[in-house]
Amino acid sequence: MITKIGITAGDIWNYLDHKGRVSLEELLEHTQVSRDLLMMSLGWLAREGHVLVDSENGQHFAQLR
């Protein structure tokens, strides 16, 4: 499982590097992984200080630091 989390984290990183701030729904669509796997990967990146996650009008967004 840790391998899947790492691969998804890399995919998220690359996508955010090209797109900037995006919604979690857009990330789910792009990565085509389960919501749980997406959240674990985002958590990993956030814990390492690589991404910021915030919310606006009830929608969550992620972007690189």
C-alpha distances in whole Angstrom, upper triangle without the diagonal:
4,5,5,6,9,10,11,12,14,15,16,18,20,21,22,24,26,27,27,27,25,24,21,22,23,19,18,20,20,16,16,13,13,14,12,9,12,13,10,11,14,14,13,16,18,18,18,21,21,21,23,23,26,28,31,33,30,27,25,24,22,24,24,26
4,5,5,6,9,10,10,12,14,15,16,18,20,21,22,25,25,25,25,24,24,21,22,23,19,18,21,20,16,17,14,14,16,13,10,12,13,10,9,13,13,10,13,16,15,15,18,18,19,21,21,25,27,30,32,30,27,24,24,21,22,21,23
4,5,5,6,9,10,11,12,14,15,17,18,20,21,23,24,25,25,24,24,21,23,22,19,18,20,19,15,16,13,15,16,14,11,13,15,12,10,14,15,12,14,17,17,17,20,18,19,22,22,26,28,31,34,31,28,25,24,22,22,21,23
4,5,5,6,8,10,11,12,14,15,16,18,20,21,22,23,23,21,21,18,19,19,15,15,17,15,12,12,10,11,13,12,8,10,12,10,9,12,13,12,14,17,17,17,20,18,18,21,21,24,26,29,31,28,25,22,22,19,21,20,23
4,6,5,6,9,10,10,12,14,15,16,18,20,21,21,21,19,19,16,18,18,14,14,16,15,12,13,10,11,12,10,6,8,9,7,5,9,10,8,10,13,13,14,16,15,15,18,17,21,23,26,28,26,23,20,19,17,18,17,20
4,5,5,6,9,10,10,12,14,15,16,19,20,20,20,20,20,17,20,19,15,16,18,16,13,15,13,14,15,13,10,10,12,9,7,10,11,8,9,13,13,12,15,13,14,17,18,22,24,27,30,28,25,21,20,17,17,16,18
4,5,5,6,9,10,11,12,14,15,17,18,19,20,19,19,17,19,18,14,14,16,14,10,12,11,13,15,14,10,11,13,11,8,11,13,11,12,15,16,15,17,15,16,19,19,23,25,28,30,28,25,22,20,17,18,17,19
4,5,5,6,8,10,10,12,14,15,16,17,17,16,16,13,15,14,10,11,13,11,7,10,8,10,11,11,8,7,10,9,6,9,11,10,10,13,15,15,16,14,14,16,16,20,21,24,26,24,21,18,17,14,15,15,18
4,5,5,6,9,10,10,12,14,15,15,15,15,15,13,16,15,11,12,15,12,10,13,11,13,13,13,9,8,10,9,5,7,9,7,7,10,12,11,13,10,10,13,14,17,20,23,25,24,20,17,15,12,13,12,14
4,5,5,6,9,10,10,13,14,15,16,16,17,15,17,16,12,14,16,13,10,14,13,16,16,16,13,11,13,12,9,10,13,11,9,13,14,13,14,11,12,15,16,20,22,25,28,26,23,20,17,14,13,12,15
4,5,5,6,9,10,11,12,13,15,14,15,13,15,13,9,11,12,9,7,11,11,14,14,15,12,10,13,13,9,11,14,13,11,14,17,16,16,13,13,16,16,19,21,24,26,25,21,18,16,13,13,13,16
4,6,5,6,8,10,10,11,11,10,12,10,12,11,7,10,11,9,7,11,11,13,13,14,11,8,11,11,8,8,11,11,9,12,14,14,14,11,10,12,12,16,18,20,23,21,18,15,12,9,9,10,13
4,6,5,6,9,10,10,11,12,14,13,15,13,10,13,15,12,11,15,15,17,16,17,14,12,13,13,10,9,12,11,8,11,14,12,12,8,8,11,13,16,19,21,24,23,20,16,14,10,9,7,11
4,6,5,6,9,10,12,12,15,15,16,14,11,14,15,11,11,15,15,18,18,19,17,14,16,17,13,13,16,15,12,15,17,16,15,12,12,15,16,19,21,23,26,25,22,19,16,12,11,10,13
4,5,5,6,8,10,9,12,12,13,10,8,11,12,8,9,13,14,17,16,18,16,13,15,16,13,12,16,16,13,15,18,17,17,13,12,14,15,17,19,20,23,22,19,16,13,11,10,10,14
4,5,5,5,7,7,10,11,13,11,9,12,13,11,12,15,16,18,17,19,17,13,15,16,13,11,15,15,12,13,16,15,14,11,9,11,12,14,16,18,21,20,17,14,11,8,6,6,10
4,6,6,9,11,14,15,17,14,12,16,17,14,14,18,19,21,21,22,20,17,18,19,15,14,17,16,13,15,18,16,15,11,10,13,14,17,19,21,24,24,20,18,14,11,8,7,10
4,6,9,10,14,15,17,13,12,16,16,12,14,18,19,22,21,23,21,18,20,21,18,16,20,20,16,18,21,20,18,15,14,15,17,19,20,21,24,24,21,18,15,13,10,10,13
4,6,7,11,13,14,10,10,14,14,11,13,17,18,21,20,22,20,17,19,21,18,16,19,20,17,18,21,20,19,15,13,14,15,16,17,18,21,21,17,15,12,10,9,10,13
4,6,10,12,14,12,11,15,16,14,15,19,20,22,20,22,21,17,18,20,17,15,18,18,15,15,19,18,16,13,11,11,12,13,15,16,19,19,16,14,10,8,6,7,10
4,7,10,12,10,10,14,15,14,15,18,19,20,18,20,19,16,16,19,16,13,16,18,15,14,18,18,16,13,10,9,9,10,11,12,15,16,12,10,6,6,4,8,10
4,7,8,6,7,10,11,11,13,15,16,17,15,18,17,13,14,17,15,13,16,17,15,15,19,19,17,15,11,11,10,10,11,12,14,14,10,9,5,6,7,10,13
4,5,5,6,9,10,11,12,14,15,15,13,16,16,12,13,16,15,12,15,17,16,15,19,20,18,16,13,12,9,9,9,10,12,11,7,6,4,6,9,13,15
4,5,5,6,9,10,10,12,12,12,9,12,12,9,9,13,12,10,12,15,14,14,17,19,18,16,12,12,9,10,10,12,13,11,8,6,6,7,10,13,16
4,5,5,6,9,10,10,11,11,9,13,13,10,11,15,14,13,16,18,17,17,21,22,21,19,16,16,13,13,12,13,14,12,9,8,9,10,13,16,19
4,5,5,6,9,10,12,13,12,15,15,11,13,16,15,13,17,19,17,18,21,22,21,19,16,16,14,14,14,15,16,15,11,10,9,10,12,15,18
4,5,5,6,8,9,11,10,12,11,8,10,13,11,10,14,15,14,15,18,19,18,16,13,14,12,14,14,16,18,16,13,11,9,9,11,13,17
4,6,5,6,6,7,7,10,10,7,10,12,11,11,14,16,16,17,20,21,21,18,16,16,14,16,16,18,19,17,13,12,11,12,14,16,20
4,6,5,8,10,10,13,13,10,13,16,15,15,18,19,19,20,23,24,24,21,18,19,17,19,18,19,20,18,15,14,14,14,16,18,22
4,6,9,11,12,15,13,11,14,16,14,14,17,18,17,19,22,22,22,19,17,18,17,19,19,21,22,20,17,15,14,13,15,16,20
4,5,9,10,12,10,8,12,13,11,12,15,16,15,17,20,20,21,18,16,18,17,19,20,22,23,22,18,16,15,14,15,16,20
4,7,9,12,10,9,13,14,13,14,17,18,18,20,22,23,24,21,19,21,19,21,21,23,24,22,19,17,17,16,18,20,23
4,7,8,6,6,10,11,10,12,15,16,16,18,20,21,22,20,19,20,18,21,21,23,25,22,19,17,17,16,18,20,23
4,5,5,6,9,10,11,12,14,16,17,18,20,22,23,21,19,20,18,20,20,23,23,20,18,16,17,17,19,21,24
4,6,5,6,9,10,10,12,14,15,16,18,20,21,19,17,18,15,17,17,19,20,17,15,13,14,14,17,19,22
4,5,5,6,9,10,10,12,14,15,16,18,20,19,17,18,16,18,18,21,22,19,17,15,16,16,19,20,22
4,5,5,6,9,10,11,12,14,15,17,18,17,16,17,16,18,20,22,24,21,19,16,16,15,18,18,21
4,6,5,6,8,10,11,12,14,16,16,15,13,14,13,15,16,19,21,18,16,13,13,11,14,15,18
4,5,5,6,8,10,10,12,14,15,14,12,13,11,13,15,18,20,17,15,12,12,11,14,15,17
4,6,5,6,9,10,10,12,14,14,13,14,13,16,18,21,23,20,18,15,15,13,16,16,18
4,5,5,6,9,10,11,13,11,11,13,12,16,18,21,23,21,18,15,14,12,13,13,16
4,5,5,6,8,10,10,9,8,9,8,12,14,18,20,18,16,12,11,8,10,11,13
4,5,5,6,8,10,10,9,10,9,13,15,19,21,19,17,13,13,11,13,13,14
4,5,5,6,9,9,9,11,12,16,18,22,25,23,20,17,16,13,14,13,14
4,6,5,6,5,6,9,10,14,17,20,23,22,19,16,14,10,10,9,10
4,5,5,6,5,6,8,11,15,18,21,20,18,14,12,10,10,9,9
4,5,8,8,10,11,14,18,21,24,23,21,17,16,13,14,12,12
4,6,8,11,13,16,20,23,26,25,23,19,17,14,14,11,11
4,6,8,11,14,17,21,24,23,21,18,15,12,11,9,7
4,7,10,14,17,20,24,23,20,17,14,10,9,6,6
4,7,10,13,16,20,19,16,13,10,7,5,4,5
4,7,10,13,17,16,14,10,8,6,5,6,6
4,7,10,14,13,11,7,6,4,7,9,10
4,7,10,10,8,6,5,7,9,12,12
4,7,6,5,4,6,9,11,15,15
4,5,5,6,8,11,13,17,18
4,6,8,11,14,17,20,21
4,7,10,14,17,20,21
4,7,10,14,17,19
4,7,11,14,16
4,7,11,13
4,7,9
4,6
4
